């Protein structure tokens, strides 16, 4: 089970996906996802965070995501990569790959450019035909919590931003990915077959881009502690201001993700199942990137910080450099700490405004602030 959504905006094609997989008749022990979700199990199946479901191929000129039988999807991707080596157009690659599949028990969302225009298509299960996707968002997989929430929030987001008029594609990618991630944080969706870390991939007329490095700060706000903050020369938030706090770092290299958090003591490496079968791919990836990514995590080297307040359902997104300009520093050890240098009464007011900004809801279901 899966949820993959996509749309066209600013002449870019965007895809977003969860990383949960479902194993039927499995005896796998309970696991914890990188966002603290306990794997779901019942008499028939186990659902847990496991693998990347998005792909970019044809030298970064074709992006796609698959839902359904994982082995069938992998076989289709192998066909795609094989035909990509013949110098064919993306349309021809997909056509040939679909004509030579063994099983057709999967769905596909895919995007590419043709004559400098974005093409966004869907393939249904048991069909080899591609249909053009709607002007709004399209999806494959589960029509559960993520679908029902996102179809409303996406329309509102487009309205509020005038179809993302002043937004760069990277900001669109980060924002929508953070919204989808928050749904899984606020609602236990693994029992529906959807959850774990969300990933995003987008394509312009030249190449594909994965989401940038992100630092998620998940917390419940303690309103009593919030009111008790005093104007010390240097303020450190009380340990009980942020309850159940987690800091989760995510970044990728070559389409594989490193996700880490000191609490719930999770360090994960998410690969596409197809890549993990390629000889020494995983070992070579670790040798090449592990030390670099661990250093990034340890030093909080990220492009964006995403605050997700669980008990007020607020998602607030900052570029890390923007936080620096406001003299706000994040430290994470056993407990989450935000530091702010207080030099005057105005600084106290500014800090209070920041805390209200990341916690105060404007809507019952979702408040997004960027």
N, C-alpha and C positions, 0 to 999 in steps of 0.2 A: 504494500500500500504506500501511497506517495501523494505529495501535493507539489506540483510544478506549475508556476504561473508565469506569464510573459505578456509583453505589450510593446508597441512602437511609440517612442517619444523622442522629440528633438532629432529626428532622422537616425535614431539608434534603436536597435532591437535589444530588449532586456529579457533575461530569464532568471527565475528564482526557484530554489528547490530546498526541501528538507533533506535530511540524511538518515532517516529511519528506514529500516528494512523489516519485513515480516518473515519469520521462519515458521512453517507449519509443522505440527507434530514434533516440536523441538523440546529438548530437556535443558537448554542453555540456562545457566544460573543468572540471577538478577544482576543487572549492570546499572551504572549511573551515567547519564549523558553529561556532556561538558557543561550543560546548563542546569545540572542538578536533578534531571528527571529520572525517576526510577523506571527501568524497563517494564513494559506491560506483559503479563503472561496470563493465559487462561488454559482451559482444557485442550484448545485447538492450536494455539500459536503463541509465539513470543515476538514482541516488537521492541527494537532497541536501536540506538544510534550506531551507524556502521560505515556508510560509504558515500562518496560523492556521486551525484546522479547527473551532473552537467558535463558536457564535453565541448571542446572547440577543436576543430580539425580543418583539413584542407588549407594548411598554413595560416590558421587563424581567421579564415574567411567564412567559416560555417560553424554555427553554434547550435546545440540541441540538448534536449533532456528527454529521458524515457521513463515511462511508468508501465508496470506489468511484470511479465516474466523476465527476471534479471538475465538469465542465460540467453534468452531470445534477443534481448536488447544488446547484450555484448556481441552476439553473432552479427547483428545488424551493424554495429559500430565497426567491427572488423571488416565488414564489406565496404563500409564508407571509406575507411582508411586505405583499403586496397585500391579502390577506384580513384581515390584522391591522388594516387601516385601516377596516374596516366594523363594528368594535365587537363582533365575535364572541368566543365563549369560545375558549380555547386548543384544546379538543377539536374544535370546529367548524372552527377555522382549519386544523388539521392534516388533518382529513377532506377539506375542500375542496381544499387544496393537493395532496394525494395523488391526488385524482380528476382533476386537470388537469395531470399531468406528461406530458411527451412520451416520456421514456425512464425505465426503472425498474431501472437497473443500479447501484444504490447501496443502502447500509444506513444506518439512522438510529438513534441513541440520543437520546431526548428526555425532558424532564421539565417538569411544570407542576403547579399546585395546582387542585383541584376540591373545592368544599365544605370548604375549609380543610384538605384532606388531600393529601399529595404523591402524584403519579401519575408513575411511571417506566416508560417503554415502549421497545420496540425494533421497528423495521421491517426485515425481511430484504430482500435483493435479489430483484427480480422478484415482489414482493408489495406490496399496498397495505394489508394488515392490520397493525394494531398489536397486539403481544402484551405483556402485563405482564411486567416483568423479575423475576428471582428475588429472594429476600430477601437473598442475598449480592451480590457484585458481578457486573455484566454487562459485556460488551464487544462491540465490532465491529471488523472488520479482521483483522490478522494474529494467528494463534495460534502465536507464536514465543517468543523469549526473555522478553519482557516479560510475556506471558500466563503462561507456566509458572512464572516466579519469583513474580509477583504473586499468583496464586491461593493459593499457600502462605503467603506473607508477610501477605496481607490477613487470612486466618483467624487467624493468630497475633497480629496487631496488634489485632484486635477482642477476642480472648481476654484479652490483657494489659491492655487498657484498659477491660474490662467494657463492650464495645460503645460505646467513646468516652464513657463516662459523665460524666467531669469535664472533657471537652474542649469548647472553643468551636468552632463551624464553621470559623472562620478557621484554627485550629490543625490541624484535620483536613485542610483544603485544602493548607496548606503542607507538612504531613508526608507525605501520600500523593504529592503532586507531587514532593517531594524524593526519595522512594524510587524513583519511576519514572525520574527524571532520573539517579539513581545507576546504575540498570541499564544505561543507555546509555553511561555513563562507564566502567563496568567491563567491558562486553562490546561489541564492535563490531557493533551491530545494524543499521547502515545497509544492510549487505548483505542483511538480511532485509526491508528496506523501511520500517524504523521507526527514528526517532532525532531528532536536533536538540534544540532547546529544548522542554521540556514546559510546557504551560499548563493552568490549571484554572479552572473556573467553577462556582459553586454558587448555589442558589436557595432562599430561604425563602418564607414565605407572602406576602411583600410585594414583593421585588425580587431581582435577580440581582447577584452579586458576583464580580469577578475576583480571582485571587490577589493578595495584597499585594506590596509591593516586597521583593525578595529579593536578598541578596548571597551567591552561592555561592563557597566557598573550596575548590578542588580541589587535592589534594596527595598525594604519597607521603611517608611519614615515614622519616627517616634515624635508625635506632635508635641508632647509635653517637654521633651528635651529641646525641640526646636524653639519653643518659647523661652527657654531658660538660658539661651546663649548670652554671654556677657561680652563687654568690649575690652578684652585683654589686649596687651601690646601685641602679642601674636596669638591668634586664636587657633586652637585645635578642637575640632568637634568632639563632643563627648562620645565615648565608645558606644553608648546606647542610643545615639541619634539615628544611625543607620542600623536597622535590625535585619538579621539574616542576609548580610551583605556578601556579595560575590564580585570578584573582578575576573573577567574572562577575556583572554587575549586570543585573537584569531588573525592568521595571515597565511598566505599560500605561496608555494613555489611549484611551477610546472603542473598546475592543476591539482596539487595535493595540499591538504591543509594541516597546519599545526595549531592546536587549540589547547590552551592551558589555563588553569586556575589553581591557586593555592587552596582554595576552599570551594568545592568539596574535594580537594586534593586530586584533581583530575588532570592528566596530561594525555592528550589524544592526537593521533596522526590519522587523518582521514584520507583514504585513497579511493580511486575508482577501482572496482573489483577487476576490471579488465587490465589496468596497469599493474596491479599486484601479481598478475599471472605472468608478467613479462620477465622471465629470467631473474636477474639481480636488480630489478628496478627499485625495489624498496630499500635494499642495502645501499645501493649507489645514491639514492635520494637522501637517506640518513647521513651518509658520509659527507655529502655535499652541503646540506642545509641545516642539519640539526643544531650544531654549535651556534650558527648565525641566528637562528630563530629563538633559541633559548636566551641568547644575549638580548635580543629585541624585547622579549617578554620581561626579563629581569629589569631592564632599564626603562620600561614603559615607552618604548619607541613605537609609537602608533600615529596614524594620520588623524583618526577620528576617535572621540570619546562619546559613547552612547549611554546615557543614564536612563534606566528603566525602573521607575518606581512602581512596585507591585500593588501596594494597597490603595494608590490613587490612580493607577493606570495612566501614567504620564511617561512619554518617551521624549527625551531631550537630546539633541545631537549637536556636538561642538567639534570644530576642528581643534586639535590639541593646541595649536599655536594660538588660537583664540582664547583658550583657558589661561595660557601663559600671560597674555596681555592683561587679563583680569587679575593676575597675581594669585591664581588658584593652582595649587599643586596637589596631585594625587599621590598618596603613599599607600602601599598595600603590603601588609605583613599578615599577622593573624587577624587583624581588624582593618577595615577600610578607614582611611583618614584623609580628610581634605584640609589643607593648610591655607590660611589667608593672612597676609600681613596687614595688621590694623594700625594705621597711623593717625586717624582722625575719626570724628563721629560720622563724617560722610562715608568713610570706608565701612563702618558698621552697617550703615543703611544699604550700601551697595552689596555687601555680603548677604544681608537678609533678603534682598531682592533676588539674588542668585539662588538661594535656597528655596524661596517661594517659586521661582521660575521652574526648577526641576521637580517640584512636588505638587504644585497646585493644579488640580484638574479643571478643565473647561467643559468637559463632556463626560457623560457617564461611562461610555464604552472605550474611548481612546482620546487622549490629548497628545497631539504631536507638536513639538516646538523645535525649530531649527534656527 
